[in-house]
Amino acid sequence: MRKVITGLLVGFSWLLLFFSFHLITEFVLVPWDTAVVRPEVGTWQRSLNDFFEVAPGSLLLGSLAVLLSVWLSRPLWSQGVAALLRLTITNVLLALLLCFGVVAAFMLVNWLNPYPPVRYDPTYYGYHRSILPFLVSCCLVAVWLRWHLVQRSRLLA
């Protein structure tokens, strides 16, 4: 019974991880989602925005993160309930830290680059506002991957 519940928790943590990456993709890689004016068709900004705005681009990073976690955690599956609970906690922590870290990074960007005192500014939106949240996300994912690799090397050694 404990293995079944732990398996469900691990599955839930992967689902939470997937939706966190999906949310981060929308916030960071689709800056013109609600903008009135978008870049010209054919520019790299418009192409990147349009790719990550709809599937398969919007689902790509979440799917890759979950598949990578599943593949890297294969040695943990035979290690018992405690190892799987550590995996679950790590996945949930990453999902929460991604959400809060990206929101904090966007708050800092908004503080450093406030909206101008005009009715609408078409140059306000763009990837220049996504650099800091993207870097925060990359750092958090790097720490998470390092944890996975350390756990994997301990088990395989």
N, C-alpha and C positions, 0 to 999 in steps of 0.2 A: 504494500500500500504506500509506503514511504517513497519507493522508487517511482511509482505512478505519479504521485503528487509532485515530486521533484522534477520529473520529466515534463509535467504540465507547466511548472514554474519556469523551467528553461525555455520551453516553447513560448510562453508569455513574454519572457525577457527578449527573445529574438524578435517577436512581433513588435514590442515596444521600441526596440532598437531600429527596426525597419521604419516605423512611423516617425521616429525622431529624425532619422536621416532624410525621410521624405519631406518633413517640415523644414529642416535646415536647407534642403535643396530649393524649396520654394522661396524661402526668405533671402538666401544668399545668392543663388544663381539665376533668379528670375526677378531682377529689380524693376522691370517695366510691366509687371503683372497688372497693376491697377492704374498705370500712367495713361494720361489722355493722349500724349504724343509719344510715339515709339521711334527708335532709330530707323533709318532707311532700310528697306529690304535689300539684303545682300551684304550688309556690313557684318563684321564678325560679332558685334554686340547683339544685333538683331538675331543672327543665326544661333548664337549661344543661348539667348533668352528664349527663343522659340523651341529649341531642342529640349531644354530643361523644363519648359512650361507644361508639356503634355507627355504622356507615356510614349515611348519607353524611357525618355530622358529623365522624367520626374521620378521614376522607379529605379533607375540604374544604381545610384549610390547606396540606397537602402538595401537593394538586392545583393550588391557586392559585399557590403558590410556583413550581412547575415550569412552569406555563403562563406566568406572568409572566417567568420567566427565558428561556424559549424565545422569547417575543415580543420582549423587550428585546434579546436577543442575535442577532436576525435579521441586522443589518448585519455581524456578526462572521463569519457563515458564508462570506462571499465573500472574507474577508481572509487566508485561508491557515491553515496549521497552527499558527503561533505564537499567533495570536489565539484560536484554539479551545483551545489548551493553557492560556492564561491564564484563559479561562472555566472550564475544568475545574478548575484549581487553586483558583480563587475559590469555586466551588461546593463542592468538597471541604473547603476551609478553613471555609466557613460551616457545613457539616454538623458538622464536628468541634468548632468553637467553640460551636455551639448545644448540643451534647451536654455538653461540659465546662462551659460557662457556666451552664447550667441546673442541673447537678449541684452546682456550686460555690455557686450561689444557694440551692439547697435545703439544702446543708450549713450555710450561714450562717443560714438560717431555723431549722433544727433547733437550732443553737447558741443563737440568741436566744430561741427558744420551745421548750425541751425538752419531751419527753413527761412529763406529770405522773406522780407516783409512785402511780398507782392501776392496777387491773387493766385497766379500759377507760374511756376518756373520750370520749363521743360528740361533744363540742364541739371536740375536737382537730383533726379533719379539717375542711376547708373552704377557701373561696377566699381567706381571709385569709392562708393559707400560700402562695398562688400568686402574690401580687402581685409580689414581688421577682423570681422566675424569669420571670414574664411580661414585666416591664420589661427584664430582661437580654435576653430573646429579641427584644423589639421594637427595642432598640438595635442588636443585631447585624444584624438584618434591615435596619434603616435604613442601616447602613454598607454592607451588601451591595448594596442598591438604589442607593445613591449611586454605588458603583463601576460598576454597570450603566449608570446614566444618564450618567456621565462618559465611559465607553467609547463609548456610543451617540452622544453629542454630538460627540466627536472624529471619529468616522467620517462623520457626516452633515454636518459643517461643511466 
